[in-house]
Amino acid sequence: MTVTSGYAAAVLGAVLTAAVTPFDASGEVDEAAYRALVRRLLANGSDGIVVAGTTGEASTLSDVERIALFEVTREETRGTGTMVAGTGSNDTAHSVHLTHAAREIGADAVLVVTPYYNKPPAEGIRRHVQAIAEVGLPVVLYNIPGRTALNMPPDLIVELAAIPGVVALKQANEDLAQLSAVMERCDLAIYAGNDDMLMPVLEMGGTGVISVASHLVGTQMQQMVALAAAGDMDAARAIDASLAGLWTGLFEVTNPILIKAALQMLGFIPTDVLRLPLVQATADERDRLGLVLTAHGIVAA
């Protein structure tokens, strides 16, 4: 399969939601709740779904659960949205295995996080990404040094961009100078990796966002993208400014604790159960979150 960076913008879309994985009260994957959530997201501003990413608690999902979620996501998005499967890990062979599964299921692309914990050198990262790309699905690189303890610098990202099949970058490093250096030297489609980075990325000519807040305000985020594409940056900035408190409020504690609490408070998922070592929001955290949701008109005052 031959793909180019234009694939991401043209096929994957601009607003992709990194979906939570709903669990029932006993901690098992709640497939019915997940299906309903995916349908809700696609009806409210999301062009596609990123399944089994950080927000989806991929690190505590078994392979059986993760592949089942790939299948369910493909079923629910077929004809209505795109699907990006989270297949990256710190084990190349495992990532390749998951990527083969995603390809068989029909994923549109895979999200490949920088290998974490083992902190490989640049050559190790290059060979890791190349092995995954050789499976034949478009690859979205995921640079998130806050989670992996390893930042991919511009030189390395540009080198990875030359690997056939690498089409996009989810950049969760807020150093815009580094991002600018990447964009000057390669044509990867650029997705903001943090919600508060969407406006800067759009101003720099990027594609869009892989988002958490789009669970709640996907329509507004889609409006930002459309306004920026039309050249009305002031109107896009106004929406961004109106949502600044939400960008902050959803991330006072480790994601996805608060987005799960918000979705449960709104009745979009039955529980806000997470798998250890993550824990549910405290009463005080839920109170503060409620004020944020009220201030942004997401729940009634």
N, C-alpha and C positions, 0 to 999 in steps of 0.2 A: 504494500500500500504506500503510495507516494503522497505525502502531505506537505503543506507549506504553512508558514505562520498565519497566512490569511484565513486558514481553516478555522482558527479559534474565533476570530471576530465574526466570520460569515456563518459558521455552523454552530458553534457552542453557545453564542450569545454574549450579552454584556453583563447581565445580572444573574449570577449563579449562586444559589443558596447552599451553603455547607450545612446540610440537614442534620438535626439531632436524631439520635436513635431512641425512640420511646421504649421504656421498659415498663413491665407491669409491676405490681406491688412486690412480687417475689424476685424481681430483677431479670426476668426473661424478656427477650425482644417481643414487643407488642406489634405484630405485623399489621393488624387492622388499623391501629393508631398511626403507624408509619404510612400506610397507604393513604389514609385520609389527610395526613399532613402534607404529603407530596402533592396531592390534588389541590389542596388549599394554596400551597406555594405557587404552583403553576397558574392558578387562577388570579393570583395577586402580585404580579410583577416579576416573578422569576422566569428567566428564559430556560433554566435548567437546574439540575440537582447535582451537587457533589455528595456522593454517598460514601460513608466510612472514612471521613476525614477526621481532623482533630475534634470538631464539634460533634461528630457522630460517635465519639469515644472508641475509635478504631482500635486503640491499644488494648482494650479489654474485650474485644470481640474475638470469638474463635473464627477460624477459617470457614467453618460450616456456616456460622451466622453471617459472616461478611459476604460470602458468595450468595447466600440466600437473599441478602439485602440487595446485592447487585441485580439478581433476577427480578425481585419485586420492583425495584426502581425502573428497570427497563420496561417492565409491563406497564407501569403507571405513566411513564414518560413517552412511550411510543406514540408518535403522531402529535404529541402536545408539547414536548420539551426535550431537552438534551440531558445526557447522563455522563458524568465524569466519575470514574471509579477510583477511590483511594486505594492504591496498591503499593505505595512506597513503604519501606520499612528500613531497618538497619541491617538487613540480611538480604543480599542480592538474590540468592536462589529463591528465597521466600517471595520476594517482590516479583520476580519473573513468573513464579507459579501463579500468584494472584492475577498477574497481568494476562496470562494465558486464559485464566477463567473469565476475566472481564471481556476479553476478545470473543470468546465463544458465546457469551451472553449477548454481545452486541453493544458494548459501551462505545460511546463516541470518542472518549479519550480517557487517559488515566492521570491522576495527580500523584506526583512522585516527590515526596519530601526528602530533604537532605538527610542522609543517614545520620542518626542520632546516637549518642552515647559513645560509640566506638571512635568517633572523631577521625574519619579517614583523611588522608592527604588528598590533594587535588586529583592526582592520577587515579586514586581509588574511587572518588566520586565520578570521574569521567567514565571509568569502566563500568561502574554501577548503572549509570544512566544509559550508556550504550547497550548494555545487556538487556535492559528493560525495553528500550526503543526497538530493538531487533525483533521483539514479539510482533510488532506491526501495528500497534495502536498509537495515535498521536499522544505525545507526552507533554503535560503541563508541569514544569518545574515548580517546586514549592520551597522558597527560601524563608525560613522562620527561625532566626537565630535565638530568639527568646525561648523556644522550645527545644531546639537541637543542640544549643551551646556551640554552634558552628555557623558562621556567616559565610555564604558564598560570595566572594568579592566579584566586582564587574568582570575582571579578566577571565575568571573561571566560568561565569555565566555565559559570556560571549563564546568561549570555547565549547561549552555544552550546546549552545544554540546552533553550532555547525554540525551537530550529530543529526543525521537524517531522521525525521519524525518528531524532533523536539520543536514544538510550535508556540509555546506560551510560557509565561512566568507569572506565578503568584508570588508577589513580593510583599512579605510581612516584615521587612526591614524599613524603618521610617526615615532612613538617610536618603533624602531625595537626590543628593549629589551622586550617590552610588547608582541610583536608578537612572538618572540622566546619562551617566556614563555608559550604562548598558544600552539604553535606547539610541544613543549616538552611533553605536558600533554593531548593532544587529537589528533584525526586524521581528523579534519575538512579539507576539501579542502580550500586552502587559495588563495584568489584573491586580488591583489593590488587594493586599492580603489582610488589611484591617479596614473596618468601615470608615474610620475617620481619614483614611488615605484616598477614598474614592475621588473627592474633588481635586486634590493635587494631581492624581493620576490622569484624570480627564483633562486638566489644564495642560498636562505634558503631552497629550495626544494618545494616551493609553486607551485600552479597550473597555474596561469596566471593573467589576469587583467580584470576588468570591467572598460572600458575605454571611454574617451571623444576623445582623439587624434586619435583613430582608425577610426573616421569618415574620416580622411585625410591620415593616414599612417598605416592602418590596415595590409597591406602586410608586411611592415617592422617589425611591432610588432609580427606578426606571425613567421617571420624569427628569431627574438630574442628567442621566445619560442622553436622553433625547434633546434636552435643552442645550447641552454642551455640543452635541453633534450639529445642532442648528446654529451654533455660534453665539447663543444667548448665555454667556458665562455668568452675567450678573444674576439672572434668574436661577441658574443652577446653584450658584453660591448662596443665594437666599434660602433655598431648600436645605442645603448643607448646614447653614448657620442655625436653621430652625430645629435641626436634629442633633446638634452638637451635644446636648445633654444626654441624649439616648446613646450616642457613641461612647460617652464616658460611663454612663450608668449601668450598661450591660456588662461592663468589664471590671467592676470594682473587685471582684474575686475571680478565681480561675474559670475561664470558659470551659464547658458550657453550663456551669451551675446556674447562672442567673437567666440565661435564655430558656432553660428548661423550666425554671420557676415561673417565668413570665408566660410561657405557653400553657402551663398547667393552670395558672391563675385566670387565663383567658378562656379556658375550656378547650383549647386546641389539642392537648394531649391529656390523657387521664391522670398521669402521675408525673412528678418531677424526680423520680428515682434515678440515681446515677450508680455506677458500679465503683466500688472501692478500688483505689484509694480516694476517689472523688466522693464528696458528701453533699447532701442537699443544703440549700440555703438556710441560714438560721432565721429565726423570727425577725430579728433586727434587719437582716439583709433583705428579707421579703418586704418589710415595711418601707425601707428606703427605695426598693425597686418599685413598689406600688406608687410612691410619690412621683417617680420618674415617668412611669407609664401614664399617670394621670396628667402630669404637666404636658405631655405630648399628645394628649387626646386619644391614647390607645385604650384606656379604660375611662369610664365615666367618672366625673368628679363626685 
